[in-house]
Amino acid sequence: MLVIPAISENLTTRKDKTWKLTFGTNELSAEQAAELVKLNQEYCFLAINKDAFKTRDLDILAGIQSEFDFNQKPPGQRLQAVFYRLWEQDPQGYKDFNLYYRFQMEKLIQHFKDKLK
């Protein structure tokens, strides 16, 4: 776990309703900088507290585990990736993947709609 003092410098909303957080820190030790570099582009947890964390708080944070596997794509992204690979192998006349993707999704949706009573 890496605990460093920081100043919240910017909060920005994104189109997909997520947030981008920007923090500034004082100079970091070589070890802290190396830890941050290792975390670059990785999913991780961020704990923010106005006051320094107490030992009890750090123990609680160290014990937090997620049931979500950040290294696995969500099912929708996985399905889209499979459709892309299929399109690469056989575009079925579609020059644009987005059109192929919409066509395949409509077929899949219709397949399951037909099973509804």
Secondary structure in CASP SS format (residue, H / E / C, confidence):
PFRMAT SS
TARGET T0000
AUTHOR 0000-0000-0000
METHOD secondary structure of the structure
MODEL  1
M C 1.00
L C 1.00
V C 1.00
I C 1.00
P C 1.00
A E 1.00
I E 1.00
S E 1.00
E E 1.00
N E 1.00
L E 1.00
T E 1.00
T E 1.00
R C 1.00
K C 1.00
D C 1.00
K C 1.00
T C 1.00
W E 1.00
K E 1.00
L E 1.00
T E 1.00
F E 1.00
G E 1.00
T E 1.00
N C 1.00
E C 1.00
L C 1.00
S C 1.00
A H 1.00
E H 1.00
Q H 1.00
A H 1.00
A H 1.00
E H 1.00
L H 1.00
V H 1.00
K H 1.00
L H 1.00
N C 1.00
Q C 1.00
E C 1.00
Y C 1.00
C C 1.00
F C 1.00
L C 1.00
A C 1.00
I C 1.00
N C 1.00
K C 1.00
D C 1.00
A C 1.00
F C 1.00
K C 1.00
T H 1.00
R H 1.00
D H 1.00
L H 1.00
D H 1.00
I H 1.00
L H 1.00
A H 1.00
G H 1.00
I C 1.00
Q C 1.00
S C 1.00
E C 1.00
F C 1.00
D C 1.00
F C 1.00
N C 1.00
Q C 1.00
K C 1.00
P C 1.00
P H 1.00
G H 1.00
Q H 1.00
R H 1.00
L H 1.00
Q H 1.00
A H 1.00
V H 1.00
F H 1.00
Y H 1.00
R H 1.00
L H 1.00
W H 1.00
E H 1.00
Q H 1.00
D C 1.00
P C 1.00
Q C 1.00
G C 1.00
Y C 1.00
K C 1.00
D C 1.00
F H 1.00
N H 1.00
L H 1.00
Y H 1.00
Y H 1.00
R H 1.00
F H 1.00
Q H 1.00
M H 1.00
E H 1.00
K H 1.00
L H 1.00
I H 1.00
Q H 1.00
H H 1.00
F H 1.00
K H 1.00
D C 1.00
K C 1.00
L C 1.00
K C 1.00
END
